[in-house]
Amino acid sequence: DAAAERGPDLAALAHAQSQRRVEVARRTGLTHPLSLATSMTHGALRAAAVDVLRRTDDLASSLRREARRGAPNEAHDATRGLMAAIVADAPEGWPSSLTKRWLEELFGDLAKGLAVDVFLPPALGAASFARALGAFGYSLRVAGVSRSLPFALAQDPYPVDAHRFSLVFASLAASPTFQRRSLHNVERIARGQARRLAAGALFEARAIAVRALLTDDMERTTPDVFEELTGTLFGGPLPARLTGAWPRARGDEWVRLLALLTAGPLAEQLVERFDVDWFANPRAVTYLRARASAPARDVTDLEPVPTTAMKQLGARFEEALG
């Protein structure tokens, strides 16, 4: 209720900021505010977000039906969708609390000598540990940039590659190999928890698409659209009164979408070069440190996202959850 009460004011502020970004883009000859991050048109970006939802709708619906079988008398509303996203039913192997020491034990050599500043969320469920892994990946990419580079190359206002690192590291939580080697779970538990965390990753991928559509600088969100998109994500709509109050204003939702659509090649490259346990391979440390030391802007971010990337994204989730 408190959030909903502030929704209209927050929506007005967000709209004013959007107008400023659109005006700046127009005055500098850009077609839309993200033109510096990608050559994709505004329409193509929106179509990509919608395509992520379309390609994963059936799988998300199937998971909701699966959850209902365990509680047949309960409706799957937005509250149940939020609770499922926490992944509280995969508790084995995680430390009792989420600390930087745990990350240092996992990735100490990767972060050695770097000022890696990791945001640690409250440990509400297994998804919190996945978020922490992602935060480490993001910070590694930001902190790893060579100090010899000039500011314009060392910093990126659209840090797609940093978010790409984040997604690759966060995906470790849904890896049976990581569950066995790093959490010391037996095979049965490792595979079961990996599948539940893959379902959490699917929710997050869809959430990235929904948050991007709801924070589009070029199109103002109406309460009807808000209810439609949140209903698609949670299995039941958030109240229209929350329009503007959710998602939290971060200013980088479209950057996260670009990272989502282009993270696959990096993940596949790590597996191909260093096997499925790349996170424990010393040679991967050398490779990732070198990769993180490059200029903050990855030139591949400037290219349109191919249709195959969307297909591969859906296929990876089908394989993990099928």
C-alpha positions in Angstrom: 0.0 0.0 0.0 2.8 2.4 0.8 4.5 1.7 -2.5 1.3 2.1 -4.4 0.6 5.4 -2.7 3.8 6.8 -4.2 3.3 5.1 -7.6 1.8 8.1 -9.4 4.6 10.5 -8.2 7.3 8.0 -9.1 5.7 7.4 -12.5 5.7 11.2 -13.1 9.4 11.5 -12.2 10.3 8.5 -14.4 8.4 10.1 -17.3 10.2 13.4 -16.9 13.6 11.6 -16.9 12.6 9.7 -20.0 11.7 12.9 -21.8 15.1 14.3 -21.0 16.9 11.3 -22.3 14.9 11.3 -25.5 15.5 15.0 -26.0 19.3 14.6 -25.5 19.3 11.7 -28.0 17.3 13.8 -30.5 19.6 16.8 -30.1 22.7 14.7 -30.7 21.3 13.1 -33.8 20.5 9.7 -32.3 17.3 7.8 -33.1 16.7 6.7 -29.5 18.6 6.9 -26.1 20.2 3.5 -26.5 21.7 4.2 -29.9 25.2 4.5 -28.4 24.9 1.0 -26.9 23.5 -0.9 -29.9 22.7 -0.4 -33.6 19.3 -2.1 -33.0 16.4 0.2 -33.6 13.9 1.1 -30.9 11.3 -1.2 -32.6 13.8 -4.1 -32.8 14.7 -3.7 -29.1 11.0 -3.9 -28.1 10.5 -6.8 -30.4 13.4 -8.7 -28.8 12.0 -8.2 -25.3 8.6 -9.4 -26.5 10.2 -12.4 -28.2 12.0 -13.4 -25.0 8.5 -13.6 -23.3 6.9 -15.3 -26.3 9.6 -18.0 -26.6 9.5 -18.8 -22.9 5.7 -18.4 -22.2 4.9 -22.1 -22.6 7.7 -23.2 -20.3 6.8 -20.6 -17.7 3.2 -21.8 -17.8 4.3 -25.4 -17.5 6.3 -24.6 -14.4 3.3 -22.8 -12.8 1.1 -25.9 -13.5 3.8 -28.1 -12.0 3.7 -25.9 -8.8 -0.1 -26.0 -8.7 0.0 -29.8 -8.5 1.7 -29.5 -5.2 -1.0 -27.1 -3.9 -4.1 -27.8 -6.1 -6.4 -25.6 -4.1 -4.3 -22.4 -4.3 -4.5 -19.9 -7.1 -1.2 -18.9 -8.7 -1.3 -15.1 -8.1 1.5 -12.5 -8.1 2.4 -13.3 -4.5 3.0 -17.0 -5.3 5.0 -15.9 -8.3 7.2 -13.7 -6.2 7.7 -16.5 -3.6 8.7 -19.0 -6.3 11.3 -16.5 -7.7 13.1 -16.7 -4.3 13.8 -20.4 -4.8 13.5 -21.2 -1.1 13.2 -25.0 -1.9 16.9 -25.4 -2.8 18.6 -25.0 0.6 21.4 -27.6 0.5 25.0 -26.7 0.4 24.8 -23.0 0.7 26.5 -21.3 3.6 24.4 -20.2 6.6 24.9 -16.5 5.6 25.8 -14.7 2.5 29.3 -13.2 3.0 32.1 -11.9 0.9 34.3 -14.6 2.5 32.2 -17.2 0.7 32.8 -15.5 -2.7 36.6 -15.2 -1.9 36.7 -19.0 -1.2 35.1 -19.6 -4.6 36.9 -17.1 -6.7 39.8 -15.8 -4.7 42.3 -16.1 -7.5 40.0 -14.3 -10.0 39.7 -11.3 -7.7 43.3 -11.2 -6.5 44.7 -7.6 -6.6 41.4 -6.1 -7.8 39.1 -3.7 -5.9 36.1 -5.9 -6.4 33.1 -4.3 -4.6 30.2 -6.8 -4.5 26.7 -6.0 -3.4 25.3 -8.8 -1.2 21.5 -9.1 -1.0 19.8 -10.5 2.1 19.8 -14.4 1.9 16.1 -15.0 1.4 16.6 -18.2 -0.7 18.9 -19.9 -3.2 18.2 -17.1 -5.7 19.9 -14.7 -3.3 23.2 -16.7 -3.7 22.7 -16.6 -7.5 22.4 -12.8 -7.3 25.6 -12.6 -5.3 27.4 -14.7 -7.9 26.1 -12.4 -10.6 27.2 -9.3 -8.6 30.7 -10.8 -8.4 30.8 -11.3 -12.1 29.7 -7.7 -12.7 32.3 -6.3 -10.3 35.0 -8.5 -11.8 34.4 -7.0 -15.2 34.3 -3.4 -13.9 37.3 -3.7 -11.6 39.4 -5.8 -14.0 39.7 -3.1 -16.7 43.4 -2.2 -17.3 44.4 0.9 -15.3 46.5 2.0 -18.3 43.4 2.6 -20.4 42.1 6.2 -20.7 38.9 7.0 -18.9 36.8 6.9 -22.2 37.8 3.3 -22.7 37.8 2.2 -19.1 34.3 3.3 -18.4 31.1 2.5 -20.3 27.7 4.3 -19.6 26.0 1.2 -21.1 28.0 -1.6 -19.4 26.6 -4.5 -21.4 29.7 -6.6 -21.0 29.7 -6.2 -17.3 26.1 -7.4 -17.1 27.0 -10.2 -19.5 29.7 -11.3 -17.0 27.1 -11.1 -14.2 24.6 -13.4 -16.0 27.3 -16.0 -16.8 28.4 -16.1 -13.1 24.9 -16.1 -11.8 24.1 -19.1 -14.1 26.6 -21.2 -12.1 23.9 -21.6 -9.4 21.9 -23.7 -11.9 24.8 -25.9 -12.9 24.8 -29.4 -11.5 28.6 -29.4 -11.7 28.8 -26.3 -9.6 26.3 -27.8 -7.2 28.5 -30.9 -6.8 32.0 -29.3 -6.8 31.4 -26.1 -5.0 28.5 -26.9 -2.7 29.5 -30.6 -2.2 26.0 -31.8 -2.9 25.4 -35.5 -3.9 24.2 -36.1 -7.5 20.5 -36.3 -6.8 20.4 -33.1 -4.8 22.7 -31.3 -7.2 20.5 -32.1 -10.2 17.2 -31.3 -8.3 18.5 -27.9 -7.0 20.0 -27.0 -10.4 16.6 -27.5 -12.0 14.9 -25.4 -9.4 17.5 -22.6 -9.9 17.1 -22.9 -13.6 13.4 -22.1 -13.1 14.5 -19.1 -11.0 16.9 -18.1 -13.9 14.0 -18.4 -16.3 11.9 -16.0 -14.1 14.8 -13.5 -14.0 15.2 -13.7 -17.8 11.5 -12.9 -18.3 11.7 -10.2 -15.6 14.5 -8.5 -17.5 12.3 -8.4 -20.6 9.3 -7.1 -18.6 11.3 -4.5 -16.7 12.7 -3.2 -20.0 9.3 -2.9 -21.6 8.0 -1.1 -18.5 10.9 1.4 -18.5 10.9 2.3 -22.2 11.8 5.9 -22.6 9.9 6.1 -25.9 6.6 4.7 -24.7 4.9 5.6 -21.5 3.4 2.7 -19.5 -0.3 2.7 -18.8 -1.9 0.8 -15.9 -3.5 -1.6 -18.4 -0.1 -2.4 -20.0 1.4 -2.7 -16.5 -1.2 -5.3 -15.4 -0.8 -7.2 -18.7 3.0 -7.5 -18.4 3.2 -8.2 -14.7 0.5 -10.8 -15.1 2.6 -12.5 -17.9 5.6 -12.5 -15.5 4.1 -13.4 -12.2 1.2 -15.6 -13.3 -1.1 -12.9 -11.9 -1.0 -9.1 -12.3 0.5 -6.7 -9.8 -2.1 -4.1 -8.8 -2.4 -1.3 -11.4 -1.8 1.2 -8.5 1.8 0.0 -8.4 2.4 1.5 -11.9 5.5 3.6 -11.5 6.5 2.0 -8.2 7.8 -1.2 -9.9 10.3 -1.8 -11.3 12.7 0.2 -9.2 14.3 3.0 -11.3 17.8 1.8 -12.2 18.2 3.2 -15.7 19.8 0.1 -17.2 17.0 -2.4 -17.9 17.6 -2.3 -21.7 21.3 -2.8 -21.1 20.5 -5.9 -19.1 18.3 -7.1 -21.9 21.2 -6.7 -24.4 23.4 -8.7 -22.0 20.8 -11.4 -21.7 20.6 -11.8 -25.5 24.4 -12.0 -25.9 25.6 -13.9 -22.8 25.3 -17.3 -24.4 28.5 -17.1 -26.5 30.6 -16.2 -23.5 29.2 -19.0 -21.4 29.7 -21.5 -24.3 33.2 -20.3 -24.8 34.1 -20.9 -21.2 32.7 -24.5 -21.3 34.4 -25.3 -24.7 37.8 -24.0 -23.6 37.8 -25.1 -19.9 35.0 -27.7 -19.6 31.9 -27.6 -17.5 33.9 -26.9 -14.3 35.6 -23.8 -15.8 35.0 -22.0 -12.5 37.5 -24.3 -10.9 40.1 -24.2 -13.7 43.2 -22.1 -13.2 43.5 -21.5 -16.9 40.0 -20.0 -16.9 41.3 -17.5 -14.3 44.0 -16.3 -16.7 41.5 -16.1 -19.6 38.8 -14.2 -17.6 41.3 -11.8 -16.1 42.6 -11.0 -19.6 39.0 -10.7 -20.9 38.0 -8.4 -18.0 41.1 -6.1 -18.6 39.9 -5.2 -22.1 38.1 -1.8 -22.8 34.8 -1.6 -21.0 32.9 -1.5 -24.3 32.7 -4.7 -26.2 32.3 -3.9 -29.9 30.0 -6.8 -30.4 27.4 -4.8 -28.4 27.1 -2.5 -31.4 25.8 -5.2 -33.7 22.1 -6.2 -34.0 21.2 -9.3 -32.0 20.7 -12.1 -34.4 17.4 -14.1 -34.3 19.4 -17.2 -33.5 20.4 -15.7 -30.1 16.7 -15.6 -29.1 16.2 -19.2 -30.3 19.3 -20.4 -28.4 18.1 -18.6 -25.2 14.8 -20.5 -25.3 16.5 -23.8 -26.2 18.9 -23.5 -23.2 16.0 -23.2 -20.8 14.1 -26.0 -22.5 17.2 -28.2 -22.0 17.6 -27.3 -18.4 14.0 -27.6 -17.4 12.5 -30.1 -19.9 
